[in-house]
């Protein structure tokens, strides 16, 4: 009678690799996979993957990363992913549509938004969810409004916040 190589308990069946306890089975599978991967790598398995990665890197270096080539599309993809993660209803729209609908005016402080200011400047344009996603709001045109990044950050995940222009001016002067 031989013992289990993982826990040392005696095994009744001499042809078994491990005793059958869940933790021993898990260890045996992991060990088998490690041995398989060592053998695979030793025969230049994975060389194809390395060549694919090298090609992709060279292509990116020559042409630029797609996120830099298409920043609006990248931002939209990121937003949709965040919404899906939070199981919110997602409607496809471009942020520019919201800004133009609201006349490039921040709906929180009522000051104009300069479209030329880039993120991460606090005066850069951002999309604010009226009912925040974490509170059950949806990502749709109806539930969004234009806002400065700084105003949107101050609002955080609160409901019904209307930042007053006077308080913002006082903060800027201080």
VENMOZI-V839835 format. One record per residue. SS is DSSP state (A for helix, B for strand, O for the rest). PSI is psi in degrees with one decimal (none if undefined). Layout:
BEGIN
ss-><SS	SS>
psi-><PSI	PSI>
END
This chain:
BEGIN
ss-><O	O	B	O	O	O	O	O	O	B	O	O	O	O	O	O	O	O	O	O	O	A	A	A	A	A	A	A	A	A	A	A	A	A	A	A	A	A	A	A	A	A	O	O	O	O	A	A	A	A	A	A	A	A	A	A	A	A	A	A	A	A	A	O	O	A	A	A	A	O	A	A	A	A	A	A	A	A	A	A	A	A	A	A	A	O	O	O	O	B	O	O	O	O	A	A	A	A	A	A	A	O	O	O	B	O	O	O	O	O	O	B	O	O	O	O	O	O	O	O	O	O	O	O	B	B	B	B	B	O	O	O	A	A	A	O	O	O	B	O	O	O	O	B	B	B	B	B	A	A	A	A	A	A	A	O	O	O	O	O	O	O	O	O	A	A	A	A	A	A	A	A	A	O>
psi-><129.7	163.1	154.3	130.0	-14.0	-42.1	-15.2	-2.2	149.2	143.0	135.4	-30.9	115.8	-14.7	-8.7	153.7	-30.9	171.2	-26.0	-6.6	145.9	-41.7	-33.5	-38.9	-44.2	-44.0	-41.8	-42.2	-41.8	-41.3	-41.7	-40.8	-40.2	-44.8	-41.3	-45.1	-37.6	-46.0	-41.8	-45.0	-33.1	-26.8	27.6	27.9	146.1	-8.3	-36.0	-43.9	-42.0	-40.9	-39.1	-43.5	-38.9	-42.9	-45.5	-41.3	-44.8	-41.0	-44.0	-41.8	-37.6	-44.5	-14.8	152.8	143.8	-28.7	-32.7	-30.7	-35.6	70.4	-34.3	-41.5	-40.1	-42.2	-40.1	-40.6	-43.7	-42.7	-44.3	-38.9	-45.4	-40.0	-41.7	-40.0	-37.8	11.1	39.2	159.0	129.8	125.7	135.9	126.4	159.3	141.2	-34.0	-34.5	-40.8	-43.3	-44.4	-37.5	-40.3	6.0	28.4	39.0	131.3	124.3	-1.8	-42.0	-8.1	18.7	154.3	149.2	128.6	115.7	-14.1	-13.7	130.6	153.3	140.8	24.4	136.8	-21.8	2.0	152.8	144.9	162.6	127.0	135.9	122.4	-54.5	109.7	148.6	-37.3	-14.6	17.1	6.6	166.2	158.7	87.5	165.9	-36.5	-34.1	9.9	156.8	157.3	142.5	155.5	151.0	-41.4	-42.3	-42.4	-39.5	-38.3	-36.9	-38.3	-124.9	32.0	157.4	143.3	35.4	133.2	100.6	131.7	141.6	-39.0	-41.4	-33.4	-41.7	-40.1	-41.1	-39.5	-39.7	-28.9	none>
END
